[in-house]
Amino acid sequence: MNSRRWFITVSLCVVVFGALAAFKVMQIRAAIAFGESFPEPSQTVEATQVEKTTVQSRITTIATVVAPQTIDLRNELEGRIANINFTSGSTVKAGEVLLQLDITEESARLKAAQARARLSELDLKRVRKLRKNSTVSEERLDQAEAQFNIARADMAELKATIDKKTLRAPFDAHTGLHQLEVGEFLSANTIITRLVGINDHIWVDFSLPLNQSQLALGTSIKVLPNSDHQQAVEGLVIAQDSIVSADSRNLMYRARVTNTQKLPHNTIVNVEVPIANKLDALTVPASAIRHDALGSFVYLLNEDSANSGYRAQRQSVVLAPAANALSGDTHLTATITKGLQEGQLIAANGSFKLRSQLLVFVKSRPQIQP
C-alpha cells in the first residue's frame, strides 16, 4: 500500500517537472524567435582605401627670426649732443643724419687748417717757379711740399673727426627707442639706438642634433604660424654653421624666408624641417587609426555580400614616426610601415563605433583600383 502511494507521488512530480520544462522551452524558443525578428546590429561609417604615396619624415623645432641688417648705433667719440634728428620707432633713410654731436671746436680748427693749406699751396707754387730758374735749392722745394702735405693731412684729420661726431643711418631702417636729449654729454661707445633694416625677407636660425643634421643648402622648410591670423610660409636653407655648438652639441642652420608676416627681429617661431629622404609609403586618414593598450590598429572592411555590407576586422598596424605625406593635407594623414597593403578597404570617419565582426555599411563605396 505504501509503495503504491510513493509511486503515485513520484509520477505526479515527474509529470509536473516535465510540464514546467516544456513550458520553459516554449518560452525560450519564443524569445529566440522574437529576437531574430529584429535586424542585426550595424554601424555606418566612411571608408577609404589604403594608398601609396611619397612621404618624408619631418620634425618641428624652435627657431629665431633674425633681421638681415641690424646694428646697435654707437658714438665712437665722446661729446655733447647738438641735434637729434630722429624719433623713437621712426623710419630713416640710408645716409640720413640721426644725431649730431657738438663740432664747434672742430669746425673752427678746420677753417684754420684750410687757411694754412691755401697758404702752403701758394708757397709751393712760388717755390716751384723759382726752382725752375734754379733760384732756390731742392731742399727748399721739399720743405714747401712737406708743409702743403701736412696742412692737407690736418684738414683730413679734422674732417674725419667731424664725420665721427655726425652719426648717419648706414641703411634704410626702423629705429629703436631712445631717451636722449639735446645738451646731454655722451661718453664714447654709448648706444644711441638699435637700427633694424627694412628688407623684404628675414633669416630664420634653428639648430638640429647631429643625427638629424642632413639638410642640404636649398632645402625647403616651413615656418609655422604662432597665431590664428598668421599663415605658414616657405623658406630655403641658405647657410650651415661650420662648427657644432659647445653648449647643445647641435648644428645651426639659417633659412631665408619672405617676410610676408612682418615678423620682428628676435621673434620665436616654430619651423617644420625635413630630416630624411623621400620614400614611398602607405598612408591612411588619421581618423582611421585607433589606439588601445595593445597598440595602434585599424578596422579592415571585408565584403559581406549576404547582407550587402561589410564585416569589421581589427588589424594591428605600425605607424611611421613624424612622417608626412607630400600630397594633400599632411596633418590629416598617418603613414603605415607594417600591417596593411595597398588597396585594402578600411573604416575612416566613424571607426570608433566599430568592433570585430560587426556589420558595417559605408556612405559611399570607393571604386576598387585594378
C-alpha positions as CSV (number, residue, x, y, z in Angstrom):
1,M,0.0,0.0,0.0
2,N,2.8,2.4,0.9
3,S,4.7,1.6,-2.3
4,R,1.7,2.4,-4.4
5,R,1.4,5.9,-2.7
6,W,5.1,6.6,-3.3
7,F,4.8,5.6,-7.0
8,I,1.8,7.9,-7.5
9,T,3.7,10.8,-5.8
10,V,6.8,10.3,-7.9
11,S,4.8,10.0,-11.0
12,L,3.0,13.3,-10.3
13,C,6.3,15.1,-9.6
14,V,7.7,13.8,-12.9
15,V,4.6,15.0,-14.8
16,V,4.7,18.4,-13.1
17,F,8.5,18.8,-13.8
18,G,8.1,17.8,-17.4
19,A,5.2,20.2,-17.8
20,L,7.3,23.0,-16.4
21,A,10.3,22.1,-18.5
22,A,8.2,22.0,-21.7
23,F,6.7,25.4,-20.8
24,K,10.2,26.9,-20.2
25,V,11.4,25.5,-23.5
26,M,8.5,27.1,-25.3
27,Q,9.3,30.5,-23.6
28,I,12.9,30.3,-24.7
29,R,12.0,29.4,-28.3
30,A,9.5,32.3,-28.3
31,A,12.2,34.7,-27.0
32,I,14.7,33.5,-29.6
33,A,12.2,33.9,-32.4
34,F,11.3,37.4,-31.1
35,G,15.0,38.3,-31.0
36,E,15.5,37.0,-34.5
37,S,12.7,39.2,-35.8
38,F,15.0,42.3,-35.2
39,P,17.7,43.2,-37.8
40,E,21.4,42.5,-36.9
41,P,23.2,45.4,-35.2
42,S,25.2,47.5,-37.6
43,Q,27.0,50.8,-38.0
44,T,27.6,53.3,-40.9
45,V,31.0,54.7,-41.4
46,E,33.0,56.4,-44.1
47,A,35.5,54.1,-45.9
48,T,38.7,54.7,-47.7
49,Q,41.4,52.7,-49.5
50,V,45.0,52.3,-48.4
51,E,47.0,54.4,-50.8
52,K,50.7,54.5,-51.6
53,T,52.2,58.0,-51.7
54,T,55.6,59.8,-51.3
55,V,56.3,60.7,-47.7
56,Q,59.2,62.4,-45.9
57,S,60.0,62.4,-42.3
58,R,59.9,65.9,-40.7
59,I,60.4,67.4,-37.3
60,T,59.2,70.6,-35.7
61,T,61.7,72.7,-33.8
62,I,62.0,76.2,-32.4
63,A,63.7,78.9,-34.4
64,T,64.6,82.6,-34.0
65,V,63.8,85.3,-36.5
66,V,66.9,87.4,-37.4
67,A,66.8,90.6,-39.3
68,P,69.4,90.6,-42.2
69,Q,70.5,94.1,-41.3
70,T,70.6,95.1,-37.6
71,I,73.1,97.1,-35.6
72,D,73.5,99.0,-32.3
73,L,74.4,102.5,-33.3
74,R,77.1,103.9,-31.0
75,N,79.2,107.0,-30.9
76,E,82.9,106.5,-31.4
77,L,83.9,109.8,-29.8
78,E,82.6,111.5,-26.7
79,G,80.8,114.8,-26.9
80,R,77.8,116.9,-26.2
81,I,74.6,116.3,-28.2
82,A,73.9,119.3,-30.6
83,N,70.9,117.8,-32.6
84,I,68.7,114.7,-32.6
85,N,67.1,114.2,-36.0
86,F,65.0,111.1,-35.4
87,T,62.3,109.9,-33.0
88,S,61.8,106.6,-31.3
89,G,60.4,103.9,-33.7
90,S,60.7,106.1,-36.8
91,T,61.8,105.1,-40.3
92,V,65.1,106.5,-41.6
93,K,66.8,106.5,-45.0
94,A,70.4,105.5,-45.7
95,G,72.8,108.4,-45.2
96,E,70.3,110.4,-43.1
97,V,71.9,112.3,-40.1
98,L,70.4,110.8,-36.9
99,L,72.5,112.5,-34.2
100,Q,75.0,115.4,-34.3
101,L,77.5,115.9,-31.5
102,D,78.9,119.4,-30.9
103,I,81.6,120.1,-33.6
104,T,82.1,123.9,-32.9
105,E,85.7,123.4,-32.0
106,E,86.5,121.1,-34.8
107,S,84.8,123.4,-37.3
108,A,86.9,126.3,-36.2
109,R,90.1,124.3,-36.3
110,L,89.1,123.1,-39.8
111,K,88.8,126.6,-41.1
112,A,92.3,127.4,-39.7
113,A,93.6,124.3,-41.3
114,Q,92.1,125.2,-44.6
115,A,93.7,128.6,-44.5
116,R,97.1,127.1,-43.7
117,A,96.6,124.7,-46.6
118,R,95.8,127.5,-49.0
119,L,98.9,129.5,-47.8
120,S,101.1,126.3,-48.2
121,E,99.7,125.7,-51.7
122,L,100.6,129.3,-52.7
123,D,104.1,129.0,-51.2
124,L,104.6,125.7,-53.0
125,K,103.6,127.2,-56.4
126,R,106.1,130.1,-55.9
127,V,108.9,127.7,-54.9
128,R,108.3,125.5,-57.9
129,K,108.6,128.5,-60.2
130,L,111.8,129.7,-58.5
131,R,113.2,126.1,-58.7
132,K,112.7,126.1,-62.5
133,N,115.1,129.0,-62.6
134,S,117.4,127.4,-60.1
135,T,116.8,130.3,-57.8
136,V,116.1,128.1,-54.7
137,S,117.6,124.8,-53.6
138,E,116.0,121.4,-53.9
139,E,115.7,121.3,-50.2
140,R,113.5,124.4,-50.1
141,L,111.2,122.8,-52.6
142,D,111.0,119.6,-50.5
143,Q,110.1,121.7,-47.4
144,A,107.3,123.5,-49.2
145,E,105.8,120.3,-50.5
146,A,106.0,118.8,-47.0
147,Q,104.3,121.8,-45.4
148,F,101.5,121.6,-48.0
149,N,101.0,117.8,-47.4
150,I,100.9,118.4,-43.6
151,A,98.3,121.1,-44.0
152,R,96.1,118.8,-46.1
153,A,96.5,115.9,-43.6
154,D,95.4,118.3,-40.8
155,M,92.3,119.1,-42.8
156,A,91.6,115.4,-43.4
157,E,92.0,114.6,-39.7
158,L,89.5,117.3,-38.7
159,K,87.0,116.3,-41.4
160,A,87.3,112.7,-40.1
161,T,86.6,113.8,-36.5
162,I,83.6,115.8,-37.7
163,D,82.3,112.8,-39.6
164,K,82.7,110.6,-36.5
165,K,80.7,113.1,-34.5
166,T,77.9,113.1,-37.2
167,L,76.1,109.8,-36.8
168,R,74.3,108.7,-40.0
169,A,72.0,105.8,-40.9
170,P,74.0,103.1,-42.8
171,F,70.9,101.7,-44.5
172,D,67.1,102.1,-44.6
173,A,65.9,101.1,-41.2
174,H,63.5,101.3,-38.4
175,T,64.9,103.0,-35.3
176,G,64.5,101.7,-31.7
177,L,63.6,103.6,-28.6
178,H,65.9,106.2,-27.0
179,Q,65.9,108.7,-24.1
180,L,68.5,111.2,-25.5
181,E,68.2,114.9,-25.0
182,V,69.9,117.8,-26.7
183,G,72.8,119.1,-24.4
184,E,73.4,115.6,-22.9
185,F,77.0,114.6,-22.7
186,L,77.7,111.2,-24.2
187,S,80.8,109.1,-23.3
188,A,82.4,107.2,-26.1
189,N,80.8,103.9,-27.2
190,T,77.3,104.8,-25.8
191,I,74.4,103.0,-27.5
192,I,72.3,105.6,-29.4
193,T,69.6,103.3,-30.8
194,R,69.1,100.0,-32.5
195,L,68.6,100.0,-36.3
196,V,66.7,97.2,-38.0
197,G,67.0,97.2,-41.7
198,I,63.9,97.3,-44.0
199,N,64.0,94.2,-46.1
200,D,61.6,92.0,-48.0
201,H,63.0,88.9,-46.3
202,I,64.2,87.7,-42.9
203,W,66.5,85.0,-41.7
204,V,65.3,82.1,-39.5
205,D,68.0,80.4,-37.4
206,F,67.4,76.9,-36.0
207,S,69.5,74.0,-34.7
208,L,69.3,70.3,-35.2
209,P,71.0,67.3,-33.4
210,L,73.9,65.8,-35.3
211,N,72.0,62.6,-36.1
212,Q,69.4,64.7,-37.9
213,S,71.7,67.3,-39.5
214,Q,71.4,66.2,-43.1
215,L,70.0,69.4,-44.6
216,A,71.5,70.5,-47.9
217,L,71.6,74.1,-49.0
218,G,68.4,75.0,-50.8
219,T,66.2,72.6,-48.8
220,S,62.7,73.9,-48.3
221,I,61.5,74.4,-44.7
222,K,58.1,75.7,-43.4
223,V,57.7,78.4,-40.8
224,L,54.6,77.6,-38.8
225,P,52.2,80.3,-37.5
226,N,52.1,81.2,-33.9
227,S,48.6,82.7,-34.0
228,D,45.4,82.1,-35.9
229,H,45.8,85.3,-38.1
230,Q,49.1,84.1,-39.4
231,Q,49.8,81.6,-42.2
232,A,52.6,79.2,-42.7
233,V,55.3,80.4,-45.1
234,E,58.0,78.6,-47.0
235,G,61.7,79.3,-46.8
236,L,65.0,77.9,-48.1
237,V,68.1,76.9,-46.2
238,I,70.9,79.2,-47.2
239,A,73.7,78.5,-44.7
240,Q,75.1,76.0,-42.3
241,D,77.3,76.8,-39.4
242,S,80.9,75.5,-39.6
243,I,81.1,74.2,-36.0
244,V,78.8,72.4,-33.6
245,S,77.6,74.3,-30.5
246,A,79.7,73.6,-27.5
247,D,76.6,74.0,-25.2
248,S,73.9,72.0,-27.0
249,R,76.1,69.9,-29.4
250,N,73.6,70.9,-32.2
251,L,74.4,72.2,-35.6
252,M,73.0,75.7,-36.5
253,Y,71.2,76.4,-39.9
254,R,69.9,79.6,-41.4
255,A,66.9,79.8,-43.8
256,R,65.8,82.8,-45.9
257,V,62.1,83.5,-45.6
258,T,59.9,86.1,-47.3
259,N,58.7,88.4,-44.6
260,T,55.0,88.4,-45.5
261,Q,54.1,88.2,-41.8
262,K,56.2,91.2,-40.8
263,L,57.8,89.2,-38.0
264,P,60.1,91.4,-35.9
265,H,63.7,90.7,-35.0
266,N,64.2,88.0,-32.3
267,T,60.7,86.6,-32.7
268,I,60.5,82.9,-31.6
269,V,58.8,80.7,-34.2
270,N,58.3,77.0,-35.0
271,V,59.8,75.5,-38.2
272,E,59.0,72.2,-39.8
273,V,62.2,70.7,-41.2
274,P,62.7,67.5,-43.4
275,I,65.1,65.1,-41.8
276,A,65.2,62.2,-44.3
277,N,64.9,61.3,-48.0
278,K,61.6,60.9,-49.7
279,L,60.2,57.4,-49.6
280,D,57.1,55.6,-51.0
281,A,54.8,54.5,-48.1
282,L,51.2,53.7,-47.3
283,T,49.0,56.4,-46.0
284,V,45.6,56.4,-44.4
285,P,43.4,59.1,-42.8
286,A,44.3,59.9,-39.3
287,S,40.7,59.3,-38.3
288,A,41.1,55.6,-39.2
289,I,43.8,55.0,-36.6
290,R,42.6,53.7,-33.2
291,H,44.7,53.1,-30.1
292,D,44.3,50.9,-27.0
293,A,46.5,49.0,-24.6
294,L,47.6,46.6,-27.3
295,G,48.8,49.3,-29.7
296,S,47.5,51.0,-32.8
297,F,45.1,49.4,-35.2
298,V,42.5,49.9,-37.9
299,Y,39.4,48.2,-39.0
300,L,39.5,46.3,-42.3
301,L,36.2,46.1,-44.1
302,N,35.6,42.7,-45.6
303,E,32.7,42.4,-48.0
304,D,29.6,40.6,-46.7
305,S,27.5,40.0,-49.9
306,A,24.8,38.2,-47.9
307,N,24.0,41.4,-46.1
308,S,25.1,43.9,-48.8
309,G,27.6,45.3,-46.4
310,Y,31.0,44.7,-44.8
311,R,32.3,42.9,-41.7
312,A,34.8,44.8,-39.5
313,Q,38.1,43.1,-38.8
314,R,40.6,44.5,-36.4
315,Q,44.1,44.9,-37.9
316,S,47.2,45.9,-35.9
317,V,49.4,48.5,-37.7
318,V,52.8,50.1,-37.1
319,L,53.0,53.9,-37.6
320,A,56.0,55.7,-39.1
321,P,57.4,58.4,-36.7
322,A,56.8,62.0,-37.8
323,A,56.3,61.2,-41.4
324,N,54.1,63.5,-43.6
325,A,52.7,62.9,-47.0
326,L,53.9,65.3,-49.7
327,S,50.4,65.5,-51.3
328,G,47.2,66.5,-49.6
329,D,46.8,67.7,-46.0
330,T,49.7,66.3,-44.2
331,H,48.1,67.0,-40.8
332,L,45.2,64.6,-41.5
333,T,47.1,61.5,-42.7
334,A,49.1,58.8,-41.0
335,T,51.9,56.7,-42.5
336,I,51.8,52.9,-42.1
337,T,55.0,50.9,-42.2
338,K,53.5,47.5,-41.3
339,G,50.2,45.7,-41.2
340,L,48.4,46.9,-44.4
341,Q,48.6,46.5,-48.1
342,E,47.8,49.0,-50.9
343,G,44.2,48.9,-52.0
344,Q,42.7,47.4,-48.8
345,L,39.4,49.0,-47.7
346,I,39.4,50.4,-44.1
347,A,37.0,52.4,-42.0
348,A,37.8,56.1,-41.7
349,N,35.5,58.6,-40.0
350,G,33.3,56.7,-37.6
351,S,35.7,53.9,-37.0
352,F,35.5,54.5,-33.2
353,K,31.9,52.9,-33.3
354,L,33.1,49.6,-34.6
355,R,34.1,46.2,-33.1
356,S,35.3,43.0,-34.7
357,Q,32.8,41.2,-36.9
358,L,30.2,44.0,-36.6
359,L,28.1,44.5,-39.7
360,V,29.2,47.8,-41.4
361,F,27.7,49.9,-44.1
362,V,29.6,52.7,-45.8
363,K,28.3,56.0,-47.0
364,S,29.9,55.7,-50.4
365,R,31.8,52.7,-51.7
366,P,35.1,53.7,-53.4
367,Q,36.0,52.3,-56.7
368,I,38.5,49.5,-56.3
369,Q,41.6,50.2,-58.4
370,P,42.5,47.3,-60.7
